[in-house]
């Protein structure tokens, strides 16, 4: 049986002042909770990468309402946009009151602080800080351009301030924390596993489906990687066998009339080497106590209680590979 995936990489690109990023976080939290029920052994710890959406804002930021009025052109357009966001936020339990957000801040320093916090903090500290920064901007009327507020929130999240103070430049110089590639997808963007990317806040079901897809792709990639190439000089002739070692395994490769079979070089009875066993047709007999195993099935002859680990053998042109994912082995013999 193949070993299931233990960790899945998940990178999220966001800005603190983007309501869709807060909504996207709530949706992601829900998707990850559901995934934990399905796959309790899987560890997913999202890494949140800051993207400064508005680097041109002045150091003191801008009045929140004025910012949207300038951007959208009219009061009705602002109301319409905010109503859409409020509706989406309410579906994930976030109740936004835009009238209580005083400023659209310059987020350069909060991104610098967050970047440092991610280098220094535990996942729990990071989660606490991320939530408190979102809450400060969207729910508590905080100004994320205020360095004192940032340090206060960081301290409450358990960070030692000495390590964070120096990342607050206090001059509005733009934050340039990440490579262009992911940032160009907009925010929020979710990059799962080896590269499956979703942009924009997404329904929980879609996030969950994408996480499953990313896991399946990672598992398939891992299986693909876990192959051992048999050097041409070690490929056994018909009726012969060869000991193949690599990736921490000792395997025996048999050539039975041109058909290859790979098994563990360890008898499931008491661990004797099977490489030196007696080969009769499709059967290998262990030299230690004489048990015989069918190479095609791996089972003890005439029984299904004991089985030697078997590995698929794949041919690609002239090349031969042993897939290092054994079939499930059973051992009930004392
Ligand atoms: S160790 Fe192989 S038969 Fe006992």
Boltz pocket constraint, residues with backbone or C-beta under 6 A from the ligand:
constraints:
  - pocket:
      binder: B
      contacts: [[A, 267], [A, 268], [A, 269], [A, 270], [A, 271], [A, 272], [A, 286], [A, 287], [A, 288], [A, 289], [A, 290], [A, 291]]
      max_distance: 6.0
